[in-house]
Amino acid sequence: MADKKADAETTFPVEICYALPDQLILIDLQVTEGTCLEQAVRQSGILDRIPEIDLSINHVGIFGKLKPLSTPLRSHDRIEIYRPLTADPKEARRRRAQKTV
């Protein structure tokens, strides 16, 4: 009977999200209770699929809020992997404003 309890670990769904300029990658994943953000990203296989993702460089978050890799997950969390900015937002605004003049 103890073996059945070990086999029936509590799992719940999470989603891994990574956006490229021309593609959105969404991966549905079942994780066990106690899984942290970094473990889920690694289990999803996205690091093999998109080799330019480096967890020491790319920031990660849950529902738009930055979180440390050690953050424990909850059911239905959407884990987001953020790409580095390619342009300075202030400079981009400045260029747009100059075009309208």
KOLVOLUM-546803 format. One record per residue: x, y, z of N, C-alpha, C in turn; residue in one letter. Coordinates in steps of 0.1 Angstrom, whole numbers, plus 5000, padded with zeros to 4 digits. Layout:
<nodes>
XYZXYZXYZa ...
</nodes>
This chain:
<nodes>
500849885000500050005000500950135000m 502050125007502950245007503450274993a 503650164984504150184971503150264963d 501850244965500850314957500850464960k 501150494973501150634977502350704970k 503550634969504750694963504450704948a 503750614942503450624927502450734924d 501650764934500550864932500951004937a 502151044934502651174939501751284933e 501551384940500651494936501351564924t 500651574913501151654902500151764898t 500651864891499751974887500352034874f 499552104866500052154854500652294855p 501652324847502252454846502552474831v 502852594827503152624813504452704812e 505252664803506552734800506252824788i 506652944788506453044777507753114774c 508053114760509153184755508753244742y 508953374740508553444728509853484720a 509853444708510853484698510153594689l 510853674682510253774674509153724664p 509353604659508353554650507653424654d 507853384667507253264672507053264687q 505953204691505653194705505753044709l 506553014719506652874723505952854736i 504952764736504252734749504352584751l 504852544763504952404766504152374779i 503252284777502452234789503252124796d 503252134809504152034817503351994830l 503551874833503051824846504251814856q 504151884867505251874877504751824890v 505651774898505251724911505351844922t 504651824932504651924943506051944948e 506452064950507752094955508752134943g 508352124931509152154920509352304919t 510652344917510952484916510952534902c 511052664900510952714886512052664877l 513352664882514452604874514252464870e 513752384879513552244876512552224865q 511452304866510452294855510952334842a 511752444841512352484828513152374823v 514052314831514952204826514052084822r 513052044830512251934826511451954813q 511152074810510352104798511152074785s 512452064785513252044773513452164765g 513052284769513152404761514652444760i 515452414770516852454769517552374758l 517152254755517752174743517152234730d 515852264731515152314719515652454714r 515952544724516352684721517652704728i 518852664722520052674729520552804734p 519952914728520453054732519853094746e 518953014751518453044765519553004774i 519953094783520953064793520353114806d 520053024815519353064828520253154837l 521553164834522453254841522353404836s 521753414824521553544817520153584816i 519253494811517853524809517153534822n 516353634823515453644835514253554833h 513653514844512453434844511453494854v 510253464851509153514860507953424859g 506953454867505653384867504653494865i 503853484855502753574852503253724852f 504453744845504953884843505653944855g 505953864865506653914877507953834878k 509153904878510453834880510453754892l 511053634891511153544902512453474902k 513053444914514253364914514053224909p 515053154904514953024899514552924910l 514752954922514352864933512952874938s 512152954931510752974935509952844933t 509252804944508352684942507152714934p 506752624926505652644917504352604923l 503252664917501852634921501152594909r 500052524911499252474900498852594890s 498952564877498652654866499552784865h 500752774871501652894870502052894855d 502253014850502853034836504253084838r 505253004835506653044837507053114824i 507553224825507953304813509553324814e 510153294802511553314801511753444792i 512453544797512553664791513853684783y 513753734771514953764762515453894766r 516853914765517454044767516854154757p 516754274762516254384753517254404742l 516754424730517654454718517854604716t 516954684722517054824721516754894734a 517355004736517055084748515655144747d 514755114756513355174754513355324754p 514155394761514155534761514655584748k 515655524742516155564729515155544718e 514455434719513455394709512355504709a 511855544721510855644723511355784717r 512655814719513255934714513155934699r 513555824693513555814678512155834673r 511155764679509755784674509255924675r 509655994686509256134688509856224677a 511156194674511756274663511156254650q 510656134647509956104634508656184632k 508056214643506756284643506856434641t 508056484643508356634642508456674628v 
</nodes>
